[in-house]
Amino acid sequence: MKILLTGATGFIGTHFIHATSHEIIPFSFHRGNIDTLDLSSLDAVLHLAALVHQMEDADPEAYEQINHVRTLELATRAKEAGVKHFLFMSTVKVYGEESDTAYTETTPCYPQEAYGKSKLHAEHELQKLNNEHFTVSIIRTPIVYGTGVKANIKNLIDLVRKVPILPFGNTHNHRSMVYVGNLCALIERVLEQQAKGIFLACDDTSLSTTEFIRKIADSMGEKRYLIDIPLFENLLKHLKPSFYKRLFENLTVDNSLTKKQLHFSNPYSTDQGIWMMLHGEHK
């Protein structure tokens, strides 16, 4: 297939280009001109580019403009040009925040902040474009990890590398993540089947923060001591509530329906994904 790819230089985009055998046409979503874009010869659009979630949110209008309004402009142009398939990368942030109940493909969505709201608005408008000639697919992801990952996962890896004793000895939370190789395989399957609807990406195993840190240290071949400091958890909860949620609360997804519908299984285990994140996927 001939696929237009936005976000081609980003974390997921660079991994997908390496993994796929399809012809990829990169397009700069943030700098390119959608109105002059020639889409006539394309089979599909894979839209990865976005204004992503940040610890301190950007202007809510900026999220709406990039993640919703311009996304809809691109999809509308693709449909008018005769492109058959539009695949939109969304997020579990459309559901809301941390939860003790696993999110599924059909869980009602109540996003709490601008990033999740803008992605959900885009989902709703894109689905209105669906017809027998134009298929819209949506993949929602939890945090994605792999070689080159940034933000919270990179910070955690750097912390494990540098600090031999860490105050995460007894977390009991469950967090779903998805290794980028598993996400790319799911993208391939959706593209190949031109599958319509909402799909969830996640690894087969959810991990507590304690388990995740231990697996990172083991893959590094390093000995790290994880201790339980209740005072640290309480301080973090009051001083940095966003960090506390990510490190101590639950956020899991169940993508059983996605796997069943697409006849899909993850090609990599979480242990394999963590090892490849630290040592390189393509060595």
C-alpha positions as CSV (number, residue, x, y, z in Angstrom):
1,M,0.0,0.0,0.0
2,K,0.9,3.6,-0.4
3,I,0.4,5.4,2.9
4,L,0.6,9.0,3.9
5,L,2.2,9.2,7.4
6,T,2.0,12.2,9.7
7,G,4.3,12.2,12.6
8,A,6.9,10.3,10.6
9,T,9.8,11.7,12.6
10,G,8.2,11.0,15.9
11,F,8.7,8.1,18.3
12,I,6.0,5.8,16.9
13,G,6.4,7.0,13.3
14,T,10.1,6.2,13.1
15,H,9.5,2.7,14.5
16,F,6.6,2.1,12.1
17,I,8.7,3.1,9.1
18,H,11.3,0.6,10.1
19,A,8.8,-2.2,10.7
20,T,6.6,-1.8,7.6
21,S,7.0,-2.9,4.0
22,H,4.4,-0.4,2.7
23,E,5.4,2.7,0.7
24,I,5.4,5.6,3.2
25,I,4.9,9.2,2.1
26,P,5.8,11.4,5.1
27,F,3.9,14.7,5.6
28,S,4.6,17.4,8.2
29,F,1.2,17.9,9.8
30,H,2.4,20.9,11.8
31,R,4.2,22.7,8.9
32,G,2.7,21.3,5.7
33,N,-0.2,22.8,3.8
34,I,-3.2,20.4,3.8
35,D,-5.0,22.4,1.1
36,T,-2.2,21.7,-1.5
37,L,-1.5,18.1,-0.5
38,D,-1.9,15.6,-3.3
39,L,-3.7,12.6,-1.9
40,S,-5.1,11.1,-5.1
41,S,-2.7,8.2,-5.4
42,L,-2.9,7.1,-1.7
43,D,-4.4,3.9,-0.3
44,A,-4.5,5.1,3.3
45,V,-3.6,7.9,5.8
46,L,-1.9,7.0,9.1
47,H,-2.3,10.1,11.3
48,L,0.1,9.9,14.2
49,A,1.0,13.6,14.6
50,A,-0.6,15.5,17.5
51,L,-0.1,18.1,20.2
52,V,0.7,15.5,22.9
53,H,-0.1,15.4,26.6
54,Q,2.2,17.4,28.7
55,M,2.7,17.7,32.5
56,E,1.6,21.3,32.2
57,D,-1.1,21.6,29.5
58,A,-0.8,23.9,26.7
59,D,-3.6,26.3,25.8
60,P,-6.8,24.2,25.4
61,E,-7.5,25.9,22.1
62,A,-4.2,24.7,20.8
63,Y,-5.1,21.1,21.5
64,E,-8.5,21.6,19.8
65,Q,-7.0,23.3,16.8
66,I,-4.3,20.6,16.1
67,N,-5.8,17.4,17.5
68,H,-9.4,18.0,16.4
69,V,-9.9,20.8,13.8
70,R,-6.8,20.1,11.6
71,T,-7.2,16.4,11.9
72,L,-10.8,16.7,10.5
73,E,-9.5,18.9,7.7
74,L,-6.9,16.2,6.7
75,A,-9.5,13.4,6.9
76,T,-12.0,15.4,4.8
77,R,-9.4,16.1,2.2
78,A,-8.5,12.4,2.1
79,K,-12.1,11.4,1.6
80,E,-12.6,13.9,-1.2
81,A,-9.5,12.6,-2.9
82,G,-10.7,9.0,-2.9
83,V,-8.5,7.6,-0.2
84,K,-10.1,4.5,1.2
85,H,-8.8,4.4,4.7
86,F,-8.0,6.8,7.5
87,L,-6.3,5.5,10.7
88,F,-6.2,7.9,13.7
89,M,-4.0,7.4,16.7
90,S,-5.9,8.3,19.8
91,T,-5.3,7.8,23.5
92,V,-6.8,6.2,26.6
93,K,-7.0,9.7,28.0
94,V,-10.4,9.9,26.2
95,Y,-11.7,7.7,29.0
96,G,-10.6,10.0,31.8
97,E,-8.0,9.5,34.5
98,E,-6.7,6.6,36.6
99,S,-9.4,4.0,37.5
100,D,-9.6,0.7,39.4
101,T,-11.7,-0.7,36.6
102,A,-10.1,-1.7,33.3
103,Y,-11.1,0.3,30.2
104,T,-12.4,-1.5,27.2
105,E,-13.3,-0.5,23.6
106,T,-16.8,0.2,24.7
107,T,-16.2,2.0,28.1
108,P,-18.0,5.4,28.2
109,C,-15.6,8.4,27.7
110,Y,-15.3,11.3,30.2
111,P,-12.0,13.0,29.5
112,Q,-10.8,15.3,32.2
113,E,-8.3,17.5,30.5
114,A,-7.7,19.3,27.2
115,Y,-5.6,16.6,25.5
116,G,-8.1,13.8,26.0
117,K,-11.1,16.1,25.2
118,S,-9.5,17.2,21.9
119,K,-8.8,13.6,20.9
120,L,-12.4,12.5,21.7
121,H,-13.8,15.4,19.7
122,A,-11.7,14.3,16.8
123,E,-12.9,10.7,17.2
124,H,-16.5,11.7,17.1
125,E,-16.2,13.9,14.0
126,L,-14.0,11.3,12.1
127,Q,-16.6,8.6,12.7
128,K,-19.2,10.7,11.0
129,L,-17.1,10.4,7.8
130,N,-17.4,6.6,7.7
131,N,-19.2,5.2,4.7
132,E,-18.8,2.3,2.3
133,H,-16.0,4.1,0.4
134,F,-14.1,5.6,3.4
135,T,-13.1,3.6,6.4
136,V,-12.1,5.3,9.7
137,S,-10.1,3.4,12.2
138,I,-9.2,4.6,15.7
139,I,-6.5,3.1,17.9
140,R,-6.4,4.1,21.6
141,T,-3.1,3.6,23.4
142,P,-1.9,3.8,27.0
143,I,1.7,4.9,27.4
144,V,3.9,3.6,24.6
145,Y,7.5,2.5,25.4
146,G,10.5,1.4,23.3
147,T,13.9,2.6,22.2
148,G,13.9,6.4,21.9
149,V,11.0,6.9,24.3
150,K,10.9,10.2,26.1
151,A,9.0,12.0,28.9
152,N,8.1,9.9,32.0
153,I,9.5,6.5,30.9
154,K,12.8,8.1,29.9
155,N,13.0,9.9,33.3
156,L,12.3,6.6,35.1
157,I,15.0,4.8,33.1
158,D,17.5,7.6,33.9
159,L,16.6,7.4,37.6
160,V,17.1,3.6,37.7
161,R,20.5,4.0,35.9
162,K,21.7,6.6,38.4
163,V,20.2,5.8,41.8
164,P,20.9,2.5,43.5
165,I,18.2,2.8,46.2
166,L,14.7,3.9,45.2
167,P,11.5,4.5,47.3
168,F,9.2,2.2,45.2
169,G,9.5,-1.1,47.1
170,N,5.9,-1.8,47.7
171,T,3.5,-0.4,45.1
172,H,0.5,-2.5,44.4
173,N,-0.9,-0.6,41.4
174,H,-1.5,-2.0,37.9
175,R,-0.6,0.0,34.8
176,S,-1.1,-1.0,31.2
177,M,1.5,-0.1,28.6
178,V,2.2,-1.1,25.1
179,Y,5.6,-1.9,23.6
180,V,6.0,0.1,20.3
181,G,6.7,-3.2,18.4
182,N,3.3,-4.5,19.5
183,L,1.6,-1.2,18.5
184,C,3.2,-1.2,15.1
185,A,2.0,-4.8,14.6
186,L,-1.5,-3.7,15.5
187,I,-1.3,-0.8,13.1
188,E,-0.3,-3.1,10.3
189,R,-3.2,-5.5,11.0
190,V,-5.7,-2.7,11.0
191,L,-4.3,-1.3,7.7
192,E,-4.2,-4.7,6.1
193,Q,-7.8,-5.5,7.1
194,Q,-9.0,-1.9,6.5
195,A,-10.8,-2.5,9.8
196,K,-13.5,0.0,10.8
197,G,-14.0,1.0,14.4
198,I,-12.3,1.6,17.7
199,F,-9.3,-0.6,18.8
200,L,-7.2,-0.8,21.9
201,A,-3.5,-1.4,22.1
202,C,-1.8,-2.9,25.1
203,D,0.7,-5.5,26.2
204,D,-0.6,-8.8,27.6
205,T,0.7,-8.0,31.0
206,S,0.1,-5.0,33.3
207,L,2.8,-4.1,35.8
208,S,3.1,-2.2,39.1
209,T,5.6,0.5,39.3
210,T,7.7,-1.8,41.5
211,E,7.6,-4.6,38.9
212,F,8.4,-2.2,36.1
213,I,11.5,-0.8,37.8
214,R,12.7,-4.2,38.7
215,K,12.4,-5.4,35.1
216,I,14.3,-2.3,33.9
217,A,17.1,-2.9,36.4
218,D,17.2,-6.6,35.5
219,S,17.4,-5.8,31.8
220,M,20.3,-3.4,32.5
221,G,22.1,-6.1,34.6
222,E,22.0,-3.7,37.6
223,K,21.2,-4.4,41.2
224,R,18.8,-1.9,42.6
225,Y,17.3,-1.8,46.1
226,L,13.6,-0.8,46.3
227,I,12.5,0.2,49.7
228,D,9.1,1.2,51.1
229,I,8.9,4.8,52.5
230,P,5.2,5.6,53.3
231,L,6.1,9.2,54.0
232,F,7.4,9.6,50.4
233,E,4.1,8.3,49.0
234,N,2.1,10.7,51.2
235,L,4.3,13.7,50.3
236,L,4.2,13.0,46.6
237,K,0.4,12.7,46.8
238,H,0.1,16.2,48.2
239,L,3.1,17.9,46.5
240,K,3.0,16.3,43.0
241,P,-0.4,14.7,42.6
242,S,0.1,14.0,38.8
243,F,3.3,12.1,39.5
244,Y,1.6,10.3,42.4
245,K,-1.2,9.1,40.1
246,R,1.2,7.7,37.5
247,L,3.4,6.0,40.0
248,F,0.9,4.6,42.6
249,E,-2.6,4.4,41.0
250,N,-4.2,2.0,38.5
251,L,-4.8,2.5,34.8
252,T,-5.4,-0.7,32.9
253,V,-7.1,-1.6,29.6
254,D,-8.6,-4.8,28.3
255,N,-8.3,-5.2,24.6
256,S,-9.8,-8.7,24.3
257,L,-12.4,-7.4,21.8
258,T,-9.7,-5.9,19.6
259,K,-7.7,-9.1,19.5
260,K,-10.8,-11.2,18.8
261,Q,-12.1,-8.9,16.0
262,L,-8.7,-8.6,14.2
263,H,-7.5,-12.2,15.0
264,F,-4.5,-10.5,16.5
265,S,-1.9,-11.4,19.2
266,N,1.0,-9.3,20.4
267,P,4.3,-10.5,18.9
268,Y,6.3,-9.4,21.9
269,S,6.1,-10.0,25.6
270,T,6.5,-7.2,28.1
271,D,9.9,-8.6,29.2
272,Q,11.0,-8.7,25.5
273,G,9.8,-5.1,25.0
274,I,11.6,-3.8,28.0
275,W,14.9,-5.5,27.0
276,M,14.6,-4.2,23.5
277,M,13.8,-0.7,24.7
278,L,17.1,-0.7,26.7
279,H,19.3,-2.5,24.2
280,G,17.8,-1.5,20.8
281,E,15.2,-3.2,18.6
282,H,17.2,-3.3,15.4
283,K,20.6,-4.7,16.6
